[in-house]
Amino acid sequence: MFKQFLYFSRGQQVGILLLLVLIVVVISINLLLPKLVTPPVPDNDSLFRAQVAAFEKSLENLPRSTYESPFEKQSYKSFGSEKPQAELFPFDPNTLDSAGFVRLGLKPYVAKNIVNYRLKGGKFKTADDFAKVYGMKPDYFEVLKPYIQIAPTATPETPKKKSYEPVYVDLNRCDTTELKNLRGIGSGRAKQIISYRKRLGGFASPAQLLELPNFPENVYTELQPYLSATADSIKPILVNKATVEKLKSHPYINFYQAKAIYELRRAKEGLHSLDELKALPEFTPDDLRKLAPYLDFREIKYTYKRR
């Protein structure tokens, strides 16, 4: 390229060199000028402050309005700027609702405490009882006290006692309805008596009622003149036929006693009287006395298998 440059005339060479110089100068100016010259920055903050000051000055010249919109009034009330005036009126603290207590000037949480106390069964019997409510201020209670009017509590009628006429009952032939005619015998106790009669096979004596769990002795003493137990209604156990299970199902015979009777019966190939049980150590004389009406020693043909 340099060789080609030499072929130009001298004037052409000078012109090319000047053009190159101008190009370099223009590029240099474009690069250096922004750095050398800083454009003026407008003072926006000062301008803004001046505009605000002018606006505030214009407001001072405007007449003040006394108009208050309904929305503004409602807003004030919503945020509690206006406290409602208490309304005093006669009231019964046992019946007034929570809204009524708030109308009286009590705070909502105090009204809630009163209602909760009543819901749990609480009653204000006197005006002074109302002062014990949690959150009640003593000075404000004195303001409310003249307006407290507690209605008198109705006295519940005393239930009339069921009248009982003397009724004579045979414990071995009665049902639950007849038993409930006796003083001190309700449905539960009547069922208990019938159930025990079935387990015994019949009552040998009215005194056996005292063997029932929690049967009151004073009730038995009062009923004794009206109770009887016919012996011919007893259903005894056939000793020479009963199994161990059958024997131990009786209230007066436990498992060991039932097994002892069964083994003795097998050994002797039958029992004939209550006296034979006296040889068994499992029985006391009192046990045999109680068992006497409930054991039947009739001879029954029974063949025992020998092992």
Backbone hydrogen bonds in HBPLUS format (Angstrom, degrees):
<---DONOR---> <-ACCEPTOR-->    atom                        ^
c    i                          cat <-CA-CA->   ^        H-A-AA   ^      H-
h    n   atom  resd res      DA  || num        DHA   H-A  angle D-A-AA Bond
n    s   type  num  typ     dist DA aas  dist angle  dist       angle   num
A0005-PHE N   A0001-MET O   3.09 MM   4  6.41 146.8  2.20 140.9 149.9     1
A0006-LEU N   A0002-PHE O   3.28 MM   4  6.62 137.3  2.47 139.8 149.8     2
A0006-LEU N   A0003-LYS O   3.16 MM   3  5.26 130.5  2.42  95.8 108.3     3
A0007-TYR N   A0004-GLN O   3.03 MM   3  5.37 147.1  2.14 106.4 116.2     4
A0008-PHE N   A0005-PHE O   3.24 MM   3  5.68 155.8  2.30 107.2 113.8     5
A0013-GLN N   A0009-SER O   2.94 MM   4  6.18 155.3  2.00 150.9 158.1     6
A0014-VAL N   A0010-ARG O   2.99 MM   4  6.26 157.4  2.04 149.0 154.5     7
A0015-GLY N   A0011-GLY O   2.98 MM   4  6.23 158.5  2.03 145.5 151.5     8
A0016-ILE N   A0012-GLN O   2.97 MM   4  6.23 157.7  2.02 150.4 155.6     9
A0017-LEU N   A0013-GLN O   3.03 MM   4  6.28 157.5  2.08 147.0 153.2    10
A0018-LEU N   A0014-VAL O   2.97 MM   4  6.24 160.4  2.01 152.6 157.6    11
A0019-LEU N   A0015-GLY O   3.00 MM   4  6.24 154.7  2.07 145.2 152.2    12
A0020-LEU N   A0016-ILE O   3.01 MM   4  6.29 154.9  2.07 146.7 153.2    13
A0021-VAL N   A0017-LEU O   2.96 MM   4  6.24 156.0  2.02 148.0 155.0    14
A0022-LEU N   A0018-LEU O   2.90 MM   4  6.18 161.4  1.93 151.9 156.3    15
A0023-ILE N   A0019-LEU O   2.99 MM   4  6.24 156.7  2.04 145.5 152.0    16
A0024-VAL N   A0020-LEU O   3.02 MM   4  6.31 160.8  2.06 149.9 154.5    17
A0025-VAL N   A0021-VAL O   2.92 MM   4  6.19 157.9  1.97 151.5 158.0    18
A0026-VAL N   A0022-LEU O   2.88 MM   4  6.12 165.8  1.90 154.4 157.6    19
A0027-ILE N   A0023-ILE O   3.04 MM   4  6.25 164.6  2.06 149.4 153.8    20
A0028-SER N   A0024-VAL O   2.96 MM   4  6.12 155.4  2.02 145.8 153.0    21
A0029-ILE N   A0025-VAL O   2.87 MM   4  6.14 158.6  1.91 153.2 158.9    22
A0030-ASN N   A0026-VAL O   3.03 MM   4  6.27 162.3  2.07 150.6 154.9    23
A0031-LEU N   A0027-ILE O   3.10 MM   4  6.32 143.4  2.24 141.1 150.8    24
A0032-LEU N   A0028-SER O   2.86 MM   4  6.03 156.3  1.92 153.6 159.9    25
A0033-LEU N   A0029-ILE O   2.85 MM   4  5.48 157.1  1.90 149.1 153.2    26
A0035-LYS N   A0032-LEU O   3.15 MM   3  5.47 127.5  2.44 105.2 118.7    27
A0036-LEU N   A0032-LEU O   3.11 MM   4  6.31 142.0  2.26 149.8 161.1    28
A0036-LEU N   A0033-LEU O   3.10 MM   3  5.12 125.7  2.41  97.1 111.3    29
A0037-VAL N   A0033-LEU O   3.00 MM   4  6.07 152.6  2.08 159.8 165.0    30
A0044-ASN N   A0042-PRO O   3.00 MM   2  5.77 118.9  2.39 111.7  95.0    31
A0047-LEU N   A0043-ASP O   3.14 MM   4  6.38 154.1  2.21 143.9 151.5    32
A0048-PHE N   A0044-ASN O   2.87 MM   4  6.14 155.8  1.93 152.2 158.5    33
A0049-ARG N   A0045-ASP O   3.01 MM   4  6.22 163.8  2.04 150.0 154.0    34
A0050-ALA N   A0046-SER O   3.00 MM   4  6.16 153.5  2.07 143.8 151.0    35
A0051-GLN N   A0047-LEU O   3.03 MM   4  6.33 149.5  2.13 144.2 152.2    36
A0052-VAL N   A0048-PHE O   2.95 MM   4  6.28 159.2  1.99 153.7 159.0    37
A0053-ALA N   A0049-ARG O   2.98 MM   4  6.17 163.3  2.01 149.5 153.9    38
A0054-ALA N   A0050-ALA O   3.07 MM   4  6.23 151.8  2.15 140.5 148.0    39
A0055-PHE N   A0051-GLN O   2.99 MM   4  6.26 150.2  2.08 145.6 153.6    40
A0056-GLU N   A0052-VAL O   2.95 MM   4  6.22 162.7  1.98 156.7 160.5    41
A0057-LYS N   A0053-ALA O   3.04 MM   4  6.19 153.6  2.12 142.5 149.8    42
A0058-SER N   A0054-ALA O   3.07 MM   4  6.29 142.9  2.22 137.3 146.9    43
A0059-LEU N   A0055-PHE O   3.11 MM   4  6.46 141.0  2.27 143.1 153.3    44
A0059-LEU N   A0056-GLU O   3.17 MM   3  5.12 124.5  2.50  91.6 105.5    45
A0060-GLU N   A0056-GLU O   3.30 MM   4  6.63 142.1  2.45 143.4 151.9    46
A0062-LEU N   A0059-LEU O   3.09 MM   3  5.34 157.6  2.14 107.6 114.6    47
A0072-GLU N   A0069-SER O   3.01 MM   3  5.25 120.5  2.37 101.4 115.5    48
A0073-LYS N   A0069-SER O   3.15 MM   4  6.56 157.0  2.20 152.3 158.6    49
A0074-GLN N   A0070-PRO O   2.97 MM   4  6.18 160.7  2.01 150.0 154.9    50
A0075-SER N   A0071-PHE O   2.91 MM   4  6.13 149.7  2.00 143.5 152.2    51
A0076-TYR N   A0072-GLU O   3.03 MM   4  6.29 156.4  2.08 148.7 153.9    52
A0077-LYS N   A0073-LYS O   3.15 MM   4  6.44 160.6  2.18 148.4 153.3    53
A0078-SER N   A0074-GLN O   2.89 MM   4  6.08 151.2  1.97 145.8 154.4    54
A0079-PHE N   A0075-SER O   3.16 MM   4  6.39 148.5  2.26 147.2 153.5    55
A0081-SER N   A0076-TYR O   2.94 MM   5  5.27 160.0  1.98 160.9 154.5    56
A0080-GLY N   A0077-LYS O   3.08 MM   3  5.08 162.0  2.12 105.0 108.8    57
A0087-GLU N   A0103-ARG O   2.76 MM  16  5.60 171.9  1.77 164.3 164.5    58
A0091-PHE N   A0147-TYR O   2.91 MM  56  6.21 156.4  1.96 156.4 158.1    59
A0149-GLN N   A0091-PHE O   2.83 MM  58  5.70 165.7  1.85 150.3 151.0    60
A0095-THR N   A0092-ASP O   3.00 MM   3  5.60 166.1  2.02 121.6 126.0    61
A0096-LEU N   A0092-ASP O   2.98 MM   4  5.92 157.8  2.03 169.9 176.5    62
A0100-GLY N   A0097-ASP O   3.11 MM   3  5.36 122.3  2.46 100.8 114.7    63
A0101-PHE N   A0097-ASP O   3.22 MM   4  6.66 148.1  2.33 146.5 155.4    64
A0102-VAL N   A0098-SER O   3.09 MM   4  6.43 151.1  2.18 148.5 156.0    65
A0103-ARG N   A0099-ALA O   3.00 MM   4  6.31 151.1  2.08 145.0 152.9    66
A0104-LEU N   A0100-GLY O   3.13 MM   4  6.41 137.2  2.32 138.0 148.9    67
A0104-LEU N   A0101-PHE O   3.16 MM   3  5.06 127.0  2.46  90.1 103.9    68
A0106-LEU N   A0101-PHE O   3.20 MM   5  5.77 156.5  2.26 154.3 148.5    69
A0105-GLY N   A0102-VAL O   2.92 MM   3  5.18 156.3  1.97 107.2 114.9    70
A0110-VAL N   A0107-LYS O   2.97 MM   3  5.37 127.2  2.26 110.2 124.0    71
A0111-ALA N   A0107-LYS O   3.08 MM   4  6.45 159.0  2.12 156.3 162.9    72
A0112-LYS N   A0108-PRO O   2.92 MM   4  6.16 151.8  2.00 146.7 154.6    73
A0113-ASN N   A0109-TYR O   3.01 MM   4  6.23 149.7  2.10 138.0 145.6    74
A0114-ILE N   A0110-VAL O   3.07 MM   4  6.41 152.4  2.15 149.2 155.9    75
A0115-VAL N   A0111-ALA O   3.12 MM   4  6.41 165.0  2.15 151.1 154.2    76
A0116-ASN N   A0112-LYS O   2.93 MM   4  6.10 164.8  1.95 154.5 158.8    77
A0117-TYR N   A0113-ASN O   3.01 MM   4  6.11 150.7  2.10 141.1 148.9    78
A0118-ARG N   A0114-ILE O   3.10 MM   4  6.44 151.6  2.18 147.0 154.2    79
A0119-LEU N   A0115-VAL O   2.91 MM   4  6.20 154.0  1.98 149.6 157.4    80
A0120-LYS N   A0116-ASN O   3.15 MM   4  6.36 138.9  2.33 141.8 150.9    81
A0122-GLY N   A0117-TYR O   2.93 MM   5  5.33 145.4  2.05 154.3 148.7    82
A0121-GLY N   A0118-ARG O   2.93 MM   3  5.17 157.3  1.99 112.6 116.0    83
A0129-ASP N   A0126-THR O   3.11 MM   3  5.37 138.3  2.30 101.1 112.4    84
A0130-PHE N   A0127-ALA O   3.05 MM   3  5.50 142.0  2.20 107.5 117.5    85
A0131-ALA N   A0128-ASP O   3.10 MM   3  5.36 143.7  2.23 103.2 113.2    86
A0132-LYS N   A0129-ASP O   3.13 MM   3  5.57 158.1  2.18 109.4 116.1    87
A0133-VAL N   A0130-PHE O   3.39 MM   3  5.83 169.1  2.40 112.6 114.4    88
A0136-MET N   A0133-VAL O   3.11 MM   3  5.59 165.5  2.13 134.9 135.8    89
A0141-PHE N   A0137-LYS O   2.91 MM   4  6.16 145.5  2.03 153.5 164.7    90
A0142-GLU N   A0138-PRO O   3.18 MM   4  6.48 149.7  2.27 145.7 151.9    91
A0143-VAL N   A0140-TYR O   3.07 MM   3  4.96 125.8  2.37  91.1 105.5    92
A0144-LEU N   A0140-TYR O   3.05 MM   4  6.42 149.7  2.14 145.4 153.1    93
A0145-LYS N   A0141-PHE O   2.77 MM   4  5.81 143.9  1.90 153.7 164.0    94
A0147-TYR N   A0144-LEU O   2.84 MM   3  5.51 149.0  1.93 125.3 135.0    95
A0148-ILE N   A0145-LYS O   3.12 MM   3  5.35 163.8  2.15 112.5 117.6    96
A0169-VAL N   A0226-TYR O   2.81 MM  57  6.21 163.6  1.84 173.6 175.2    97
A0228-SER N   A0169-VAL O   3.01 MM  59  6.32 136.8  2.21 158.6 158.9    98
A0173-ARG N   A0170-ASP O   3.05 MM   3  5.48 163.5  2.07 116.7 122.1    99
A0174-CYS N   A0170-ASP O   3.01 MM   4  5.83 132.4  2.24 164.5 175.3   100
A0171-LEU N   A0228-SER O   2.81 MM  57  6.10 162.2  1.84 167.0 161.1   101
A0179-LEU N   A0175-ASP O   3.15 MM   4  6.44 158.5  2.20 150.3 156.9   102
A0180-LYS N   A0176-THR O   3.00 MM   4  6.19 149.1  2.10 147.0 153.8   103
A0181-ASN N   A0178-GLU O   3.15 MM   3  5.41 153.7  2.22 105.0 113.1   104
A0182-LEU N   A0179-LEU O   3.02 MM   3  5.62 163.7  2.05 116.4 121.3   105
A0185-ILE N   A0182-LEU O   3.24 MM   3  5.65 159.0  2.28 134.3 132.2   106
A0190-ALA N   A0186-GLY O   2.93 MM   4  5.99 153.1  2.00 149.3 157.4   107
A0191-LYS N   A0187-SER O   3.05 MM   4  6.28 159.8  2.09 152.0 156.2   108
A0192-GLN N   A0188-GLY O   3.08 MM   4  6.29 149.1  2.18 141.0 150.0   109
A0193-ILE N   A0189-ARG O   3.04 MM   4  6.29 149.4  2.14 144.4 151.2   110
A0194-ILE N   A0190-ALA O   3.17 MM   4  6.48 164.1  2.20 150.9 154.1   111
A0195-SER N   A0191-LYS O   2.98 MM   4  6.12 160.6  2.02 149.2 154.6   112
A0196-TYR N   A0192-GLN O   3.07 MM   4  6.23 157.0  2.12 143.7 149.5   113
A0197-ARG N   A0193-ILE O   2.98 MM   4  6.20 149.7  2.08 146.8 155.4   114
A0198-LYS N   A0194-ILE O   3.19 MM   4  6.49 150.1  2.29 145.8 152.1   115
A0199-ARG N   A0195-SER O   3.27 MM   4  6.60 155.4  2.33 144.7 150.8   116
A0200-LEU N   A0196-TYR O   2.98 MM   4  6.19 156.0  2.03 150.0 156.3   117
A0201-GLY N   A0197-ARG O   2.93 MM   4  5.91 151.7  2.01 144.3 152.3   118
A0202-GLY N   A0197-ARG O   3.01 MM   5  4.88 121.3  2.37 144.6 149.7   119
A0235-LYS N   A0201-GLY O   2.72 MM  34  4.85 161.6  1.75 142.5 149.0   120
A0208-GLN N   A0205-SER O   3.11 MM   3  5.83 167.9  2.12 120.1 123.9   121
A0209-LEU N   A0206-PRO O   3.03 MM   3  5.94 170.4  2.04 126.2 128.9   122
A0210-LEU N   A0207-ALA O   3.11 MM   3  5.91 159.2  2.16 120.4 124.7   123
A0211-GLU N   A0208-GLN O   2.98 MM   3  5.38 160.5  2.02 110.4 116.9   124
A0212-LEU N   A0209-LEU O   3.09 MM   3  5.62 163.6  2.12 113.9 119.1   125
A0215-PHE N   A0212-LEU O   3.35 MM   3  5.62 150.6  2.44 133.7 126.2   126
A0220-TYR N   A0216-PRO O   3.23 MM   4  6.63 160.4  2.27 147.3 152.0   127
A0221-THR N   A0217-GLU O   2.92 MM   4  6.18 160.1  1.96 150.0 155.8   128
A0222-GLU N   A0218-ASN O   3.06 MM   4  6.23 151.9  2.14 138.3 145.1   129
A0223-LEU N   A0219-VAL O   2.94 MM   4  6.16 148.9  2.04 147.5 156.4   130
A0224-GLN N   A0220-TYR O   2.77 MM   4  5.67 136.8  1.96 153.1 162.3   131
A0226-TYR N   A0223-LEU O   2.78 MM   3  5.53 152.9  1.86 130.1 138.7   132
A0227-LEU N   A0224-GLN O   3.22 MM   3  5.29 172.5  2.23 112.7 114.5   133
A0233-SER N   A0230-THR O   3.28 MM   3  5.83 164.4  2.30 112.4 116.7   134
A0234-ILE N   A0231-ALA O   3.15 MM   3  5.67 170.4  2.16 119.2 121.9   135
A0237-ILE N   A0294-TYR O   2.80 MM  57  5.91 175.1  1.80 140.6 138.9   136
A0296-ASP N   A0237-ILE O   2.80 MM  59  5.71 156.6  1.86 168.6 160.5   137
A0241-LYS N   A0238-LEU O   3.05 MM   3  5.50 161.2  2.08 118.9 122.6   138
A0242-ALA N   A0238-LEU O   2.89 MM   4  5.83 150.6  1.98 165.6 175.4   139
A0239-VAL N   A0296-ASP O   2.99 MM  57  5.82 148.0  2.10 143.6 153.8   140
A0247-LEU N   A0243-THR O   2.95 MM   4  6.21 161.6  1.99 151.8 156.7   141
A0248-LYS N   A0244-VAL O   2.93 MM   4  6.14 167.5  1.95 156.3 159.0   142
A0249-SER N   A0246-LYS O   3.36 MM   3  5.32 146.4  2.48  95.8 105.2   143
A0250-HIS N   A0247-LEU O   3.28 MM   3  5.98 166.7  2.30 115.8 119.8   144
A0253-ILE N   A0250-HIS O   3.15 MM   3  5.51 171.0  2.15 119.4 122.1   145
A0258-ALA N   A0254-ASN O   2.92 MM   4  6.13 159.3  1.96 154.9 161.3   146
A0259-LYS N   A0255-PHE O   2.94 MM   4  6.16 157.6  1.99 150.6 156.4   147
A0260-ALA N   A0256-TYR O   2.97 MM   4  6.12 151.1  2.06 140.2 148.2   148
A0261-ILE N   A0257-GLN O   3.01 MM   4  6.27 158.5  2.06 150.6 155.1   149
A0262-TYR N   A0258-ALA O   3.06 MM   4  6.26 161.2  2.09 145.8 151.3   150
A0263-GLU N   A0259-LYS O   2.89 MM   4  6.10 162.8  1.92 151.2 155.4   151
A0264-LEU N   A0260-ALA O   2.97 MM   4  6.08 159.8  2.01 146.5 152.4   152
A0265-ARG N   A0261-ILE O   2.89 MM   4  6.03 155.0  1.96 147.3 154.7   153
A0266-ARG N   A0262-TYR O   3.01 MM   4  6.28 151.0  2.09 144.7 152.2   154
A0267-ALA N   A0263-GLU O   2.91 MM   4  6.16 157.7  1.96 147.3 153.6   155
A0268-LYS N   A0264-LEU O   2.96 MM   4  6.11 156.7  2.01 149.5 155.0   156
A0269-GLU N   A0265-ARG O   2.82 MM   4  5.47 106.3  2.37 131.3 147.6   157
A0270-GLY N   A0265-ARG O   2.84 MM   5  4.73 146.8  1.95 136.2 143.7   158
A0269-GLU N   A0266-ARG O   3.30 MM   3  4.83 150.0  2.40  90.2  98.8   159
A0276-GLU N   A0273-SER O   3.29 MM   3  5.88 151.7  2.37 109.8 116.2   160
A0277-LEU N   A0274-LEU O   2.97 MM   3  5.56 149.9  2.06 115.0 123.6   161
A0278-LYS N   A0275-ASP O   3.09 MM   3  5.39 155.5  2.15 106.5 114.1   162
A0280-LEU N   A0277-LEU O   3.03 MM   3  5.43 158.5  2.07 110.8 117.7   163
A0283-PHE N   A0280-LEU O   3.35 MM   3  6.05 172.4  2.35 119.0 121.2   164
A0287-ASP N   A0284-THR O   3.00 MM   3  5.08 120.5  2.36  99.3 114.4   165
A0288-LEU N   A0284-THR O   3.11 MM   4  6.48 159.9  2.15 157.7 162.2   166
A0289-ARG N   A0285-PRO O   2.96 MM   4  6.17 150.4  2.04 143.6 152.2   167
A0290-LYS N   A0286-ASP O   3.11 MM   4  6.32 160.4  2.15 146.4 150.2   168
A0291-LEU N   A0287-ASP O   2.98 MM   4  6.19 146.0  2.10 143.6 153.9   169
A0292-ALA N   A0288-LEU O   3.00 MM   4  5.95 133.6  2.22 144.0 153.1   170
A0294-TYR N   A0291-LEU O   2.76 MM   3  5.38 152.1  1.83 127.4 137.0   171
